[in-house]
Amino acid sequence: MLVRDHLIASGVISGIWYYFTKSVPESLVFFLSGFIIDVDHFVDYYISHPFTLKYKKIRAACLTMDQKEVYILLHSFELVILAVIIGAIFFPERIYFVAVLGVVQHLMLDQVSNDTYPFSYFLIYRFLKGFRKESVFKSSRCKGFFPIKKQ
């Protein structure tokens, strides 16, 4: 799923969260955690490409997935489970779980919108498959979820 789409989805869902809770901090945390985990795509890019700060070049490489391995270490249901356990023990405040919910909605949207295999968003699965791109994604192009007409 494109970052643009995660921004839209996180904005809508955090707006719904605000409608029911009237909590600005929680809504902001939900919004940010709904797309900030995409930072791991930059890590993947820099592992297989020379360093650049040119966003268009990085974005094009991510859209065409022109790398052999896909690590996306933050895109992991195991990390969500670990975060819930750590939160239950050390951070029982609701805002921590709101952050985890933002990550969960991100992963769920990726799972249904990207052309992936059922276990692609499990880190252990990717590790066992050698992080090979073709073991994670069925196609070699990132797809958008919300169509936006070009004018």
ABEGO torsion letter per residue (X at the ends): XBAAAAAAAAAAAAAAAAAAAGBAAAAAAAAAAAAAAAAAAAAAAAAABBBBABAAAAAAAAAAGABABBAGAABBAAAAAAAAAAAAAABABAAAAAAAAAAAAAAAAAAAABBBBAAAABAAAAAAAGGBAAAABABABBBBABBBBBX
